[in-house]
């Protein structure tokens, strides 16, 4: 019997480990094949909700937030680039980090329109590969267009403030569930997988969950 998995992927579009986690999750689901079907819902999390409109220099930001030295940053970035390359994603050098509320508002809308997965992937590529500013509304409209969404409607949403309350409600909900770091992958509202885990870890865990879900439905 094929199990159905509801997957809530809690993440931020400026989080490199979220890219790695999503890629690994997707590849794990491909390996599982007919054992399970899955619906992925992207839930908002802002790593840096108080960033100003112009963003902040990444090196300065990491030093302030985590106490990272330039040497540590270089090692971490190289590790992220290597993990990304192994999963088929290109991380290029970025100099700034930005506020992502508007991106999350568009993702909420994209979920209603059935284009959320495409927009999430396009936002990751725009920021991490193409080095574009995900807080720039012109950039966001263009990325929405690339994901198959109506650019005029995307512009209207960004200018209106629509879906801000919905994004905040989702952020608060997952905060109350104890989510403090991303990516956090919640399966069937019951199981939690945290971090940018390797494909093998996702595969093993999802197979176990699918087997348990199959027994329950039987």
MDTraj code that builds the backbone (N, CA, C; nanometers):
import mdtraj as md
import numpy as np

residues = "UNK UNK UNK UNK UNK UNK UNK UNK UNK UNK UNK UNK UNK UNK UNK UNK UNK UNK UNK UNK UNK UNK UNK UNK UNK UNK UNK UNK UNK UNK UNK UNK UNK UNK UNK UNK UNK UNK UNK UNK UNK UNK UNK UNK UNK UNK UNK UNK UNK UNK UNK UNK UNK UNK UNK UNK UNK UNK UNK UNK UNK UNK UNK UNK UNK UNK UNK UNK UNK UNK UNK UNK UNK UNK UNK UNK UNK UNK UNK UNK UNK UNK UNK UNK UNK UNK UNK UNK UNK UNK UNK UNK UNK UNK UNK UNK UNK UNK UNK UNK UNK UNK UNK UNK UNK UNK UNK UNK UNK UNK UNK UNK UNK UNK UNK UNK UNK UNK UNK UNK UNK UNK UNK UNK UNK UNK UNK UNK UNK UNK UNK UNK UNK UNK UNK UNK UNK UNK UNK UNK UNK UNK UNK UNK UNK UNK UNK UNK UNK UNK UNK UNK UNK UNK UNK UNK UNK UNK UNK UNK UNK UNK UNK UNK UNK UNK UNK UNK UNK UNK UNK UNK UNK UNK UNK UNK UNK UNK UNK UNK UNK UNK UNK UNK UNK UNK UNK UNK UNK UNK UNK UNK UNK UNK UNK UNK UNK UNK UNK UNK UNK UNK UNK UNK UNK UNK UNK UNK UNK UNK UNK UNK UNK UNK UNK UNK UNK UNK".split()
xyz = np.array([
    [0.0840, -0.1199, 0.0000],
    [0.0000, 0.0000, 0.0000],
    [0.0878, 0.1253, 0.0000],
    [0.0541, 0.2198, -0.0854],
    [0.1296, 0.3447, -0.0928],
    [0.0864, 0.4384, 0.0194],
    [0.1803, 0.4823, 0.0982],
    [0.1506, 0.5747, 0.2073],
    [0.1511, 0.7180, 0.1539],
    [0.0736, 0.8039, 0.2179],
    [0.0739, 0.9457, 0.1815],
    [0.1414, 1.0255, 0.2926],
    [0.2362, 1.1089, 0.2539],
    [0.3096, 1.1902, 0.3499],
    [0.2767, 1.3375, 0.3291],
    [0.2319, 1.4012, 0.4360],
    [0.2145, 1.5470, 0.4361],
    [0.3411, 1.6059, 0.4969],
    [0.4115, 1.6852, 0.4194],
    [0.5399, 1.7380, 0.4641],
    [0.5333, 1.8897, 0.4722],
    [0.5540, 1.9423, 0.5910],
    [0.5660, 2.0872, 0.6103],
    [0.7136, 2.1204, 0.6232],
    [0.7636, 2.1953, 0.5252],
    [0.9056, 2.2292, 0.5195],
    [0.9213, 2.3728, 0.5692],
    [0.9628, 2.3867, 0.6949],
    [0.9767, 2.5180, 0.7576],
    [1.1161, 2.5718, 0.7257],
    [1.1213, 2.6893, 0.6609],
    [1.2517, 2.7356, 0.6112],
    [1.2487, 2.8833, 0.5769],
    [1.3665, 2.9361, 0.5495],
    [1.3806, 3.0736, 0.5019],
    [1.4508, 3.0708, 0.3666],
    [1.4169, 3.1650, 0.2802],
    [1.4776, 3.1654, 0.1466],
    [1.6220, 3.2157, 0.1484],
    [1.6680, 3.2671, 0.2623],
    [1.8074, 3.3113, 0.2729],
    [1.8923, 3.2129, 0.3535],
    [1.8415, 3.0904, 0.3704],
    [1.9094, 2.9879, 0.4502],
    [1.9730, 2.8835, 0.3583],
    [2.1063, 2.8783, 0.3494],
    [2.1689, 2.7804, 0.2592],
    [2.1419, 2.6362, 0.2978],
    [2.1337, 2.6083, 0.4276],
    [2.1070, 2.4716, 0.4702],
    [1.9653, 2.4283, 0.4359],
    [1.8760, 2.5261, 0.4148],
    [1.7413, 2.4933, 0.3700],
    [1.7427, 2.4454, 0.2252],
    [1.8284, 2.5050, 0.1433],
    [1.8458, 2.4571, 0.0058],
    [1.8942, 2.3122, 0.0080],
    [1.9967, 2.2879, 0.0871],
    [2.0543, 2.1533, 0.0975],
    [1.9502, 2.0541, 0.1494],
    [1.8755, 2.0948, 0.2518],
    [1.7736, 2.0075, 0.3075],
    [1.6644, 1.9748, 0.2078],
    [1.6203, 2.0749, 0.1321],
    [1.5146, 2.0513, 0.0342],
    [1.5635, 1.9591, -0.0772],
    [1.6829, 1.9846, -0.1273],
    [1.7374, 1.8992, -0.2334],
    [1.7518, 1.7546, -0.1857],
    [1.8007, 1.7371, -0.0654],
    [1.8183, 1.6025, -0.0119],
    [1.6832, 1.5348, 0.0093],
    [1.5860, 1.6098, 0.0597],
    [1.4517, 1.5568, 0.0793],
    [1.3922, 1.5113, -0.0533],
    [1.4040, 1.5947, -0.1558],
    [1.3480, 1.5613, -0.2863],
    [1.4130, 1.4357, -0.3442],
    [1.5439, 1.4249, -0.3290],
    [1.6120, 1.3067, -0.3813],
    [1.5749, 1.1817, -0.3022],
    [1.5548, 1.1969, -0.1727],
    [1.5109, 1.0834, -0.0905],
    [1.3726, 1.0361, -0.1346],
    [1.2832, 1.1291, -0.1643],
    [1.1492, 1.0925, -0.2101],
    [1.1557, 1.0203, -0.3447],
    [1.2482, 1.0625, -0.4312],
    [1.2659, 0.9926, -0.5583],
    [1.3109, 0.8486, -0.5358],
    [1.3996, 0.8281, -0.4399],
    [1.4482, 0.6926, -0.4097],
    [1.3360, 0.6041, -0.3562],
    [1.2490, 0.6622, -0.2753],
    [1.1401, 0.5849, -0.2162],
    [1.0418, 0.5383, -0.3230],
    [1.0224, 0.6219, -0.4244],
    [0.9370, 0.5830, -0.5357],
    [0.7934, 0.5583, -0.4955],
    [0.7421, 0.4406, -0.5309],
    [0.6001, 0.4092, -0.5106],
    [0.5638, 0.3764, -0.3663],
    [0.6615, 0.3739, -0.2778],
    [0.6298, 0.3447, -0.1375],
    [0.5479, 0.4566, -0.0732],
    [0.5629, 0.5781, -0.1268],
    [0.4911, 0.6907, -0.0667],
    [0.4712, 0.8025, -0.1672],
    [0.3604, 0.8714, -0.1544],
    [0.3403, 0.9983, -0.2232],
    [0.3564, 1.1085, -0.1195],
    [0.3912, 1.2276, -0.1645],
    [0.4160, 1.3349, -0.0682],
    [0.3675, 1.4692, -0.1220],
    [0.3086, 1.5465, -0.0347],
    [0.2751, 1.6860, -0.0625],
    [0.3632, 1.7719, 0.0266],
    [0.4427, 1.8588, -0.0353],
    [0.5316, 1.9465, 0.0410],
    [0.4691, 2.0851, 0.0498],
    [0.4552, 2.1342, 0.1709],
    [0.4024, 2.2680, 0.1953],
    [0.5147, 2.3509, 0.2590],
    [0.5460, 2.4636, 0.1982],
    [0.6547, 2.5468, 0.2505],
    [0.5997, 2.6460, 0.3517],
    [0.6547, 2.6384, 0.4719],
    [0.6102, 2.7226, 0.5826],
    [0.7172, 2.8275, 0.6141],
    [0.6758, 2.9480, 0.6533],
    [0.7705, 3.0584, 0.6684],
    [0.8491, 3.0565, 0.7993],
    [0.9728, 3.1005, 0.7873],
    [1.0595, 3.1223, 0.9021],
    [1.1553, 3.2333, 0.8618],
    [1.1648, 3.3379, 0.9411],
    [1.2567, 3.4481, 0.9112],
    [1.3779, 3.4400, 1.0033],
    [1.4925, 3.4144, 0.9453],
    [1.6154, 3.4111, 1.0232],
    [1.6521, 3.5489, 1.0761],
    [1.6197, 3.6514, 0.9977],
    [1.6626, 3.7875, 1.0333],
    [1.5493, 3.8867, 1.0073],
    [1.4413, 3.8793, 1.0865],
    [1.3245, 3.9642, 1.0597],
    [1.3478, 4.1122, 1.0816],
    [1.4551, 4.1478, 1.1511],
    [1.4780, 4.2898, 1.1821],
    [1.5806, 4.3569, 1.0921],
    [1.6190, 4.2900, 0.9850],
    [1.7151, 4.3511, 0.8938],
    [1.6550, 4.4748, 0.8272],
    [1.7345, 4.5797, 0.8047],
    [1.6846, 4.6986, 0.7350],
    [1.6645, 4.6697, 0.5868],
    [1.5981, 4.7611, 0.5144],
    [1.5693, 4.7389, 0.3721],
    [1.6934, 4.7118, 0.2873],
    [1.8050, 4.7734, 0.3240],
    [1.9270, 4.7536, 0.2445],
    [2.0025, 4.6270, 0.2808],
    [1.9513, 4.5508, 0.3778],
    [2.0187, 4.4292, 0.4186],
    [2.1438, 4.4583, 0.5000],
    [2.2318, 4.3593, 0.5073],
    [2.3539, 4.3741, 0.5849],
    [2.4653, 4.2913, 0.5203],
    [2.5861, 4.3403, 0.5328],
    [2.7015, 4.2647, 0.4858],
    [2.7056, 4.1293, 0.5560],
    [2.7248, 4.0236, 0.4787],
    [2.7171, 3.8887, 0.5366],
    [2.8253, 3.8651, 0.6411],
    [2.9476, 3.9034, 0.6106],
    [3.0562, 3.8810, 0.7061],
    [3.0288, 3.9539, 0.8374],
    [2.9817, 4.0769, 0.8270],
    [2.9482, 4.1552, 0.9462],
    [2.8339, 4.0889, 1.0225],
    [2.7352, 4.0430, 0.9490],
    [2.6183, 3.9801, 1.0103],
    [2.6561, 3.8522, 1.0852],
    [2.7336, 3.7658, 1.0222],
    [2.7715, 3.6393, 1.0850],
    [2.8624, 3.6606, 1.2057],
    [2.9468, 3.7627, 1.1966],
    [3.0340, 3.7935, 1.3101],
    [2.9517, 3.8421, 1.4289],
    [2.8531, 3.9265, 1.4022],
    [2.7691, 3.9787, 1.5095],
    [2.6787, 3.8712, 1.5692],
    [2.6185, 3.7894, 1.4839],
    [2.5181, 3.6943, 1.5287],
    [2.5779, 3.5685, 1.5906],
    [2.6878, 3.5191, 1.5297],
    [2.7442, 3.3916, 1.5741],
    [2.8874, 3.4014, 1.6246],
    [2.9481, 3.5185, 1.6114],
    [3.0875, 3.5320, 1.6507],
    [3.1831, 3.4621, 1.5553],
    [3.1403, 3.4416, 1.4320],
    [3.2222, 3.3683, 1.3339],
    [3.3424, 3.4509, 1.2900],
    [3.4565, 3.3848, 1.2802],
    [3.5770, 3.4490, 1.2278],
    [3.5788, 3.4339, 1.0757],
    [3.6593, 3.5148, 1.0062],
    [3.6696, 3.4998, 0.8603],
    [3.7110, 3.3585, 0.8194],
    [3.7996, 3.2969, 0.8976],
    [3.8439, 3.1603, 0.8658],
    [3.7282, 3.0608, 0.8790],
    [3.6502, 3.0744, 0.9846],
    [3.5347, 2.9865, 1.0039],
    [3.4325, 3.0055, 0.8924],
    [3.4099, 3.1309, 0.8547],
    [3.3150, 3.1588, 0.7471],
    [3.3604, 3.0946, 0.6172],
    [3.4880, 3.1053, 0.5884],
    [3.5396, 3.0478, 0.4636],
    [3.5227, 2.8965, 0.4624],
    [3.5513, 2.8316, 0.5752],
    [3.5349, 2.6860, 0.5831],
    [3.3879, 2.6460, 0.5683],
    [3.3010, 2.7198, 0.6360],
    [3.1589, 2.6887, 0.6282],
    [3.1053, 2.7063, 0.4860],
    [3.1471, 2.8153, 0.4219],
    [3.1000, 2.8415, 0.2857],
    [3.1488, 2.7353, 0.1885],
    [3.2708, 2.6891, 0.2079],
    [3.3231, 2.5841, 0.1206],
    [3.2468, 2.4537, 0.1418],
    [3.2153, 2.4240, 0.2681],
    [3.1367, 2.3047, 0.2968],
    [2.9978, 2.3120, 0.2344],
    [2.9360, 2.4283, 0.2418],
    [2.8040, 2.4480, 0.1818],
    [2.8114, 2.4350, 0.0306],
    [2.9132, 2.4946, -0.0308],
    [2.9283, 2.4840, -0.1769],
    [2.9439, 2.3385, -0.2192],
    [3.0229, 2.2626, -0.1435],
    [3.0461, 2.1222, -0.1777],
    [2.9178, 2.0401, -0.1621],
    [2.8453, 2.0619, -0.0533],
    [2.7192, 1.9892, -0.0333],
    [2.6201, 2.0244, -0.1438],
    [2.6131, 2.1518, -0.1776],
    [2.5220, 2.1944, -0.2834],
    [2.5567, 2.1312, -0.4169],
    [2.6849, 2.1319, -0.4513],
    [2.7279, 2.0751, -0.5794],
    [2.6932, 1.9268, -0.5879],
    [2.7101, 1.8553, -0.4773],
    [2.6791, 1.7117, -0.4756],
    [2.5301, 1.6866, -0.4975],
    [2.4478, 1.7865, -0.4648],
    [2.3029, 1.7731, -0.4804],
    [2.2518, 1.8426, -0.6065],
    [2.3440, 1.8946, -0.6878],
    [2.3045, 1.9574, -0.8133],
    [2.2663, 2.1034, -0.8026],
    [2.3115, 2.1719, -0.6966],
    [2.2786, 2.3137, -0.6795],
    [2.4068, 2.3948, -0.6712],
    [2.4068, 2.5125, -0.7332],
    [2.5250, 2.5979, -0.7350],
    [2.5128, 2.7126, -0.6360],
    [2.5996, 2.7149, -0.5374],
    [2.6105, 2.8277, -0.4449],
    [2.7230, 2.9178, -0.4930],
    [2.6900, 3.0412, -0.5274],
    [2.7915, 3.1398, -0.5611],
    [2.8152, 3.2328, -0.4429],
    [2.9212, 3.3097, -0.4517],
    [2.9575, 3.3995, -0.3421],
    [2.8526, 3.5095, -0.3265],
    [2.8089, 3.5337, -0.2040],
    [2.7147, 3.6410, -0.1760],
    [2.7770, 3.7386, -0.0784],
    [2.7446, 3.8658, -0.0953],
    [2.8050, 3.9662, -0.0081],
    [2.7087, 4.0215, 0.0960],
    [2.5755, 4.0044, 0.0716],
    [2.4790, 4.0619, 0.1643],
    [2.3672, 3.9625, 0.1946],
    [2.3013, 3.9861, 0.3083],
    [2.1846, 3.9083, 0.3475],
    [2.0693, 4.0060, 0.3665],
    [1.9469, 3.9606, 0.3391],
    [1.8341, 4.0525, 0.3296],
    [1.7132, 4.0056, 0.4100],
    [1.6195, 4.0984, 0.4282],
    [1.4903, 4.0671, 0.4885],
    [1.4081, 3.9848, 0.3879],
    [1.3330, 3.8869, 0.4376],
    [1.2643, 3.7947, 0.3465],
    [1.1120, 3.7912, 0.3647],
    [1.0553, 3.8867, 0.4373],
    [0.9106, 3.8848, 0.4610],
    [0.8317, 3.8864, 0.3304],
    [0.8686, 3.9744, 0.2374],
    [0.7948, 3.9831, 0.1111],
    [0.8018, 3.8519, 0.0335],
    [0.9164, 3.7871, 0.0375],
    [0.9299, 3.6579, -0.0306],
    [0.8349, 3.5554, 0.0301],
    [0.8207, 3.5568, 0.1610],
    [0.7297, 3.4629, 0.2262],
    [0.5836, 3.4957, 0.1940],
    [0.5526, 3.6243, 0.1791],
    [0.4156, 3.6602, 0.1403],
    [0.3843, 3.6056, 0.0013],
    [0.4793, 3.6158, -0.0890],
    [0.4578, 3.5606, -0.2231],
    [0.4466, 3.4089, -0.2195],
    [0.5250, 3.3448, -0.1357],
    [0.5173, 3.1989, -0.1234],
    [0.3808, 3.1549, -0.0710],
    [0.3247, 3.2314, 0.0208],
    [0.1911, 3.1986, 0.0704],
    [0.0903, 3.2051, -0.0439],
    [0.0962, 3.3119, -0.1211],
    [0.0083, 3.3265, -0.2376],
    [0.0319, 3.2152, -0.3390],
    [0.1593, 3.1825, -0.3630],
    [0.1920, 3.0776, -0.4591],
    [0.1339, 2.9433, -0.4165],
    [0.1234, 2.9201, -0.2853],
    [0.0618, 2.7979, -0.2383],
    [-0.0853, 2.7912, -0.2748],
    [-0.1527, 2.9037, -0.2686],
    [-0.2936, 2.9104, -0.3077],
    [-0.3080, 2.8839, -0.4574],
    [-0.2112, 2.9330, -0.5349],
    [-0.2160, 2.9226, -0.6809],
    [-0.1590, 2.7915, -0.7340],
    [-0.1019, 2.7098, -0.6462],
    [-0.0460, 2.5827, -0.6907],
    [0.0928, 2.5922, -0.7522],
    [0.1653, 2.7003, -0.7215],
    [0.2993, 2.7196, -0.7783],
    [0.4050, 2.7378, -0.6682],
    [0.3754, 2.6909, -0.5492],
    [0.4645, 2.7197, -0.4373],
    [0.6011, 2.6542, -0.4537],
    [0.6024, 2.5280, -0.4971],
    [0.7297, 2.4571, -0.5112],
    [0.8175, 2.5262, -0.6149],
    [0.7586, 2.5639, -0.7263],
    [0.8345, 2.6311, -0.8324],
    [0.8896, 2.7646, -0.7843],
    [0.8088, 2.8392, -0.7086],
    [0.8557, 2.9690, -0.6589],
    [0.9667, 2.9516, -0.5569],
    [0.9540, 2.8528, -0.4695],
    [1.0579, 2.8295, -0.3690],
    [1.1910, 2.8005, -0.4371],
    [1.1902, 2.7135, -0.5350],
    [1.3123, 2.6799, -0.6069],
    [1.3688, 2.8019, -0.6792],
    [1.2802, 2.8820, -0.7393],
    [1.3242, 3.0004, -0.8116],
    [1.3847, 3.1045, -0.7168],
    [1.3281, 3.1165, -0.5974],
    [1.3824, 3.2109, -0.4990],
    [1.5191, 3.1668, -0.4500],
    [1.5346, 3.0377, -0.4255],
    [1.6658, 2.9863, -0.3852],
    [1.7703, 3.0155, -0.4931],
    [1.7359, 2.9879, -0.6178],
    [1.8314, 3.0107, -0.7277],
    [1.8621, 3.1590, -0.7437],
    [1.7601, 3.2435, -0.7299],
    [1.7806, 3.3874, -0.7463],
    [1.8817, 3.4412, -0.6454],
    [1.8669, 3.3984, -0.5199],
    [1.9556, 3.4512, -0.4157],
    [2.0913, 3.3827, -0.4144],
    [2.0920, 3.2516, -0.4094],
    [2.2179, 3.1799, -0.3869],
    [2.3014, 3.1591, -0.5136],
    [2.2369, 3.1463, -0.6276],
    [2.3117, 3.1235, -0.7510],
    [2.3329, 3.2525, -0.8296],
    [2.2246, 3.3305, -0.8430],
    [2.2310, 3.4513, -0.9263],
    [2.2641, 3.5765, -0.8471],
    [2.2725, 3.5649, -0.7143],
    [2.3110, 3.6763, -0.6267],
    [2.2167, 3.7957, -0.6379],
    [2.0868, 3.7672, -0.6502],
    [1.9867, 3.8730, -0.6574],
    [1.9296, 3.8996, -0.5181],
    [1.8721, 4.0162, -0.5011],
    [1.8216, 4.0618, -0.3717],
    [1.6767, 4.0155, -0.3537],
    [1.6501, 3.9202, -0.2619],
    [1.5134, 3.8697, -0.2448],
    [1.4220, 3.9637, -0.1676],
    [1.4721, 4.0815, -0.1303],
    [1.3854, 4.1815, -0.0688],
    [1.3444, 4.2890, -0.1688],
    [1.4046, 4.2875, -0.2870],
    [1.3746, 4.3833, -0.3932],
    [1.2458, 4.3394, -0.4629],
    [1.1462, 4.4229, -0.4607],
    [1.0160, 4.3823, -0.5134],
    [1.0169, 4.3623, -0.6649],
    [1.0999, 4.4346, -0.7363],
    [1.1110, 4.4101, -0.8802],
    [1.1711, 4.2727, -0.9061],
    [1.2699, 4.2361, -0.8258],
    [1.3287, 4.1020, -0.8364],
    [1.2232, 3.9963, -0.8057],
    [1.1461, 4.0178, -0.7010],
    [1.0449, 3.9207, -0.6621],
    [0.9380, 3.9036, -0.7692],
    [0.8971, 4.0119, -0.8317],
    [0.7985, 4.0023, -0.9399],
    [0.8550, 3.9210, -1.0552],
    [0.9807, 3.9445, -1.0888],
    [1.0434, 3.8698, -1.1972],
    [1.0565, 3.7213, -1.1637],
    [1.0938, 3.6920, -1.0410],
    [1.1066, 3.5528, -0.9990],
    [0.9692, 3.4847, -0.9988],
    [0.8657, 3.5570, -0.9566],
    [0.7303, 3.5019, -0.9606],
    [0.6901, 3.4686, -1.1037],
    [0.7234, 3.5568, -1.1960],
    [0.6935, 3.5317, -1.3374],
    [0.7637, 3.4055, -1.3845],
    [0.8907, 3.3896, -1.3480],
    [0.9665, 3.2701, -1.3869],
    [0.9012, 3.1429, -1.3324],
    [0.8367, 3.1546, -1.2163],
    [0.7741, 3.0379, -1.1530],
    [0.6339, 3.0101, -1.2056],
    [0.5904, 3.0875, -1.3063],
    [0.4600, 3.0631, -1.3676],
    [0.3457, 3.1401, -1.3053],
    [0.3772, 3.2393, -1.2226],
    [0.2748, 3.3204, -1.1578],
    [0.2518, 3.4507, -1.2346],
    [0.1375, 3.5119, -1.2116],
    [0.1016, 3.6369, -1.2782],
    [0.1840, 3.7517, -1.2190],
    [0.2733, 3.8141, -1.2971],
    [0.3578, 3.9210, -1.2414],
    [0.2794, 4.0436, -1.1963],
    [0.1697, 4.0739, -1.2648],
    [0.0894, 4.1896, -1.2247],
    [0.0262, 4.1657, -1.0880],
    [-0.0246, 4.0453, -1.0679],
    [-0.0835, 4.0129, -0.9387],
    [0.0240, 4.0084, -0.8306],
    [0.1424, 3.9572, -0.8649],
    [0.2528, 3.9552, -0.7686],
    [0.2865, 4.0969, -0.7239],
    [0.2910, 4.1899, -0.8183],
    [0.3195, 4.3308, -0.7866],
    [0.2115, 4.3872, -0.6944],
    [0.0844, 4.3572, -0.7244],
    [-0.0258, 4.4068, -0.6416],
    [-0.0144, 4.3553, -0.4984],
    [0.0188, 4.2286, -0.4851],
    [0.0307, 4.1686, -0.3518],
    [0.1444, 4.2333, -0.2733],
    [0.2573, 4.2518, -0.3378],
    [0.3728, 4.3103, -0.2697],
    [0.3448, 4.4528, -0.2239],
    [0.2757, 4.5291, -0.3061],
    [0.2491, 4.6685, -0.2720],
    [0.1371, 4.6826, -0.1687],
    [0.0501, 4.5824, -0.1597],
    [-0.0662, 4.5929, -0.0720],
    [-0.0412, 4.5465, 0.0713],
    [0.0629, 4.4648, 0.0907],
    [0.0840, 4.4060, 0.2229],
    [0.0021, 4.2817, 0.2474],
    [-0.0672, 4.2344, 0.1434],
    [-0.1514, 4.1163, 0.1557],
    [-0.0711, 3.9950, 0.2012],
    [-0.1330, 3.9118, 0.2825],
    [-0.0792, 3.7864, 0.3363],
    [0.0270, 3.8055, 0.4453],
    [0.0490, 3.9299, 0.4886],
    [0.1419, 3.9508, 0.5999],
    [0.0902, 3.8831, 0.7262],
    [-0.0382, 3.8994, 0.7558],
    [-0.0955, 3.8392, 0.8767],
    [-0.0874, 3.6870, 0.8712],
    [-0.1125, 3.6301, 0.7525],
    [-0.1086, 3.4854, 0.7383],
    [0.0329, 3.4316, 0.7604],
    [0.1319, 3.5030, 0.7087],
    [0.2720, 3.4618, 0.7285],
    [0.3089, 3.4697, 0.8757],
    [0.2707, 3.5780, 0.9415],
    [0.3010, 3.5937, 1.0840],
    [0.2335, 3.4841, 1.1668],
    [0.1106, 3.4503, 1.1315],
    [0.0397, 3.3463, 1.2053],
    [0.1107, 3.2126, 1.1927],
    [0.1572, 3.1801, 1.0719],
    [0.2290, 3.0544, 1.0506],
    [0.3620, 3.0541, 1.1264],
    [0.4323, 3.1660, 1.1244],
    [0.5590, 3.1752, 1.1971],
    [0.5361, 3.1552, 1.3467],
    [0.4327, 3.2176, 1.3990],
    [0.4031, 3.2049, 1.5410],
    [0.3608, 3.0629, 1.5759],
    [0.2849, 2.9998, 1.4869],
    [0.2420, 2.8623, 1.5110],
    [0.3616, 2.7697, 1.5266],
    [0.4554, 2.7767, 1.4321],
    [0.5709, 2.6873, 1.4400],
    [0.6649, 2.7266, 1.5538],
    [0.6656, 2.8552, 1.5883],
    [0.7408, 2.8953, 1.7065],
    [0.6852, 2.8310, 1.8325],
    [0.5528, 2.8244, 1.8416],
    [0.4898, 2.7607, 1.9570],
    [0.5151, 2.6102, 1.9601],
    [0.5431, 2.5525, 1.8449],
    [0.5762, 2.4094, 1.8381],
    [0.7229, 2.3822, 1.8726],
    [0.7984, 2.4893, 1.9007],
    [0.9372, 2.4725, 1.9406],
    [1.0368, 2.4809, 1.8273],
    [0.9921, 2.5230, 1.7086],
    [1.0849, 2.5363, 1.5957],
    [1.1681, 2.6624, 1.6157],
    [1.2978, 2.6439, 1.6322],
    [1.3883, 2.7563, 1.6547],
    [1.4992, 2.7648, 1.5491],
    [1.5078, 2.6636, 1.4659],
    [1.6127, 2.6600, 1.3637],
    [1.5568, 2.5924, 1.2392],
    [1.6164, 2.6240, 1.1252],
    [1.5696, 2.5669, 0.9991],
    [1.6880, 2.5139, 0.9171],
    [1.6563, 2.4166, 0.8265],
    [1.5233, 2.3663, 0.7958],
    [1.4709, 2.2722, 0.9039],
    [1.3403, 2.2773, 0.9238],
    [1.2705, 2.1811, 1.0086],
    [1.1617, 2.1165, 0.9232],
    [1.1665, 1.9854, 0.9142],
    [1.0756, 1.9122, 0.8267],
    [0.9777, 1.8342, 0.9144],
    [0.8509, 1.8716, 0.9077],
    [0.7477, 1.8082, 0.9892],
    [0.6662, 1.7169, 0.8986],
    [0.6642, 1.5880, 0.9305],
    [0.5963, 1.4887, 0.8467],
    [0.4706, 1.4388, 0.9176],
    [0.3580, 1.4495, 0.8468],
    [0.2278, 1.4039, 0.8990],
    [0.1951, 1.4641, 1.0355],
    [0.2387, 1.5876, 1.0555],
    [0.2100, 1.6618, 1.1796],
    [0.2610, 1.5910, 1.3039],
    [0.3550, 1.4985, 1.2881],
    [0.3961, 1.4158, 1.4014],
    [0.5470, 1.3964, 1.4119],
    [0.6134, 1.3819, 1.3000],
    [0.7562, 1.3501, 1.3001],
    [0.8370, 1.4738, 1.2579],
    [0.9502, 1.4949, 1.3257],
    [1.0347, 1.6107, 1.2970],
    [1.1737, 1.5658, 1.2535],
    [1.2168, 1.6175, 1.1378],
    [1.3541, 1.5970, 1.0902],
    [1.4165, 1.7357, 1.0812],
    [1.5272, 1.7566, 1.1506],
    [1.5874, 1.8899, 1.1536],
    [1.7222, 1.8926, 1.0826],
    [1.7473, 2.0059, 1.0175],
    [1.8782, 2.0297, 0.9570],
    [1.8884, 1.9814, 0.8132],
    [1.9983, 2.0209, 0.7492],
    [2.0255, 1.9800, 0.6122],
    [2.0847, 1.8405, 0.6090],
    [2.0039, 1.7412, 0.6382],
    [2.0504, 1.6036, 0.6516],
    [2.0912, 1.5458, 0.5155],
    [2.1784, 1.4449, 0.5146],
    [2.2123, 1.3765, 0.3898],
    [2.0912, 1.3030, 0.3332],
    [2.0972, 1.2735, 0.2043],
    [1.9870, 1.2031, 0.1380],
    [1.9567, 1.0711, 0.2085],
    [2.0604, 0.9969, 0.2465],
    [2.0408, 0.8664, 0.3106],
    [1.9600, 0.8777, 0.4395],
    [1.9843, 0.9839, 0.5158],
    [1.9124, 1.0024, 0.6424],
    [1.7647, 1.0303, 0.6151],
    [1.7380, 1.1192, 0.5192],
    [1.5988, 1.1461, 0.4832],
    [1.5321, 1.0190, 0.4317],
    [1.6009, 0.9458, 0.3461],
    [1.5424, 0.8246, 0.2884],
    [1.5055, 0.7237, 0.3973],
    [1.5992, 0.6970, 0.4872],
    [1.5749, 0.5992, 0.5934],
    [1.4578, 0.6417, 0.6814],
    [1.4548, 0.7695, 0.7175],
    [1.3488, 0.8185, 0.8065],
    [1.2135, 0.8173, 0.7367],
    [1.2096, 0.8610, 0.6107],
    [1.0828, 0.8642, 0.5384],
    [1.0289, 0.7238, 0.5119],
    [1.1182, 0.6286, 0.4841],
    [1.0726, 0.4904, 0.4651],
    [1.0072, 0.4379, 0.5938],
    [1.0680, 0.4693, 0.7071],
    [1.0130, 0.4253, 0.8349],
    [0.8770, 0.4883, 0.8607],
    [0.8662, 0.6181, 0.8349],
    [0.7388, 0.6878, 0.8551],
    [0.6330, 0.6333, 0.7602],
    [0.6715, 0.6103, 0.6335],
    [0.5772, 0.5569, 0.5348],
    [0.5277, 0.4192, 0.5761],
    [0.6180, 0.3363, 0.6292],
    [0.5780, 0.2019, 0.6731],
    [0.4796, 0.2098, 0.7896],
    [0.5062, 0.3007, 0.8839],
    [0.4169, 0.3163, 0.9981],
    [0.2816, 0.3736, 0.9537],
    [0.2847, 0.4667, 0.8567],
    [0.1605, 0.5229, 0.8061],
    [0.0779, 0.4162, 0.7342],
    [0.1468, 0.3286, 0.6625],
    [0.0779, 0.2200, 0.5931],
    [0.0101, 0.1243, 0.6894],
    [0.0769, 0.0933, 0.8006],
    [0.0181, 0.0053, 0.9016],
    [-0.1049, 0.0709, 0.9657],
    [-0.0949, 0.1998, 0.9911],
    [-0.2065, 0.2703, 1.0552],
    [-0.3289, 0.2706, 0.9650],
    [-0.3074, 0.2973, 0.8343],
    [-0.4204, 0.3036, 0.7425],
    [-0.4808, 0.1658, 0.7214],
    [-0.3938, 0.0623, 0.7298],
    [-0.4451, -0.0737, 0.7144],
    [-0.5283, -0.1146, 0.8346],
])
top = md.Topology()
chain = top.add_chain()
for i, resn in enumerate(residues, 1):
    res = top.add_residue(resn, chain, resSeq=i)
    for name in ("N", "CA", "C"):
        top.add_atom(name, md.element.get_by_symbol(name[0]), res)
traj = md.Trajectory(xyz[None], top)
